[in-house]
Amino acid sequence: MRAVVLRRFGGPEELRPAELPEPEAGQGESVIDVTLAGLNFADLEIREGVYAPPRLPAVLGADVVGRRRSDGRRVVALLRAGGGYAQVAVARDAYTVEVPAGIDDAQAVGLLEQGCTAYGALVTAGRLRPGDSVAVAAAAGGVGHLAVQLALALGAGPVAAVASTPEKRAFVRSLGAQVAVGRAEELGEALPNGVDLYLDSVGGRELRAGLAAVAPFGRLVSVGARGGLSDTLAMDDLTGRSVGVHGLWMQQVLAAPQVFARASGMLFTLARRGLLTARIDRVVPLSGVGAAHAAMAARETMGKVLVDVRA
Ligand SMILES: NC(=O)c1ccc[n+]([C@@H]2O[C@H](COP(=O)([O-])OP(=O)(O)OC[C@H]3O[C@@H](n4cnc5c(N)ncnc54)[C@H](OP(=O)(O)O)[C@@H]3O)[C@@H](O)[C@H]2O)c1
């Protein structure tokens, strides 16, 4: 099979197409003939060796869609140990979902990983209620653009989006965000009463500014950090303003089958009703994975980036 292989940690140029033997399924796993694989921000950190470094050589890629070889069913799967940038992948059955009729391959793989993250953060950890005001950091990204739509579909409002460029702010407004600002610190002016729920994925100063935008008794949920300051929060930051801070890691969503089933079921139901759409930024061939990584790192992408492993 053809795949993209990482032989040493480093820049996007380290991602190179190669011919590899097909992986074999173990107990509780299935072989999938992949059509499309997804890119996720964590892939960039894994490639650099700064997050969950795998044993090399490795095939990265955390989400795939295709046909399960054992029964020919169309399935979408989350791969916790990578293996997505390839024509054949092995997935745990527990992390695999049959794609409902009416959802195409691009939507299925565009929704599952980042959508479950958005659902876990907003609903499971964030306890979103209809009528809550919500703000989403990095709102034009893979997780962010689904979080904006999910919050709206679940009755939140107003929903505010933080995105760095005018083009990204136009994009998040096209998704229904009523407020779009360039930085979290601008939220105070736009929503002087604060927000009930803030979804952060940036950390550092942006997390602190996001926390300042949370109304008393509101919550902030963090799904990731790049700024390095997020670990300096003190209890006084919370008690002084009666706010709560939660974390969310996809591994816990997957470890709780009922949460994963609720999240994936909700995503596909909303997608079939036209209330949730994974916006596909670009679809690249296997030879274009390195360039797609570079585009994500340069903050050029909006929505989901896909790899057509047959091309
Ligand atoms: N906890 C979990 O289990 C989990 C699961 C999935 C994803 N995540 C996290 O969620 C975040 C979003 O992931 P994603 O896959 O949606 O990524 P993505 O599509 O690349 O979106 C990331 C967005 O972050 C913003 N950003 C801020 N600082 C950045 C920087 N230094 N470099 C690149 N982008 C930066 C960019 O938006 P602006 O230009 O508008 O700032 C970019 O659009 C990541 O931190 C990821 O690790 C966590």
The ligand as an ORCA input file, in Angstrom:
! r2SCAN-3c Opt
* xyz 0 1
  N      -8.004     17.878     23.953
  C      -8.158     17.103     22.899
  O      -8.401     15.910     22.996
  C      -8.030     17.727     21.542
  C      -8.544     17.068     20.416
  C      -8.438     17.717     19.159
  C      -7.801     18.962     19.096
  N      -7.295     19.532     20.225
  C      -6.624     20.826     20.188
  O      -7.506     21.785     19.633
  C      -6.748     22.777     18.954
  C      -7.302     22.948     17.560
  O      -7.021     21.766     16.816
  P      -7.445     21.707     15.288
  O      -7.112     20.349     14.813
  O      -8.815     22.258     15.156
  O      -6.391     22.726     14.648
  P      -6.511     23.761     13.425
  O      -7.600     23.395     12.500
  O      -5.124     23.897     12.895
  O      -6.923     25.102     14.133
  C      -6.040     25.698     15.005
  C      -6.280     27.184     15.063
  O      -5.541     27.658     16.180
  C      -5.189     29.000     15.968
  N      -3.809     29.219     16.436
  C      -3.469     29.984     17.483
  N      -2.147     29.949     17.674
  C      -1.631     29.139     16.745
  C      -0.315     28.721     16.426
  N       0.748     29.135     17.140
  N      -0.125     27.880     15.384
  C      -1.180     27.437     14.676
  N      -2.474     27.802     14.933
  C      -2.687     28.655     15.964
  C      -5.367     29.280     14.481
  O      -6.469     30.165     14.387
  P      -6.237     31.755     14.411
  O      -5.276     32.057     13.288
  O      -7.589     32.285     14.210
  O      -5.652     32.082     15.766
  C      -5.765     27.957     13.865
  O      -6.773     28.119     12.905
  C      -5.286     22.317     19.015
  O      -4.655     22.958     20.112
  C      -5.400     20.851     19.277
  O      -4.261     20.315     19.900
  C      -7.408     18.936     21.432
*
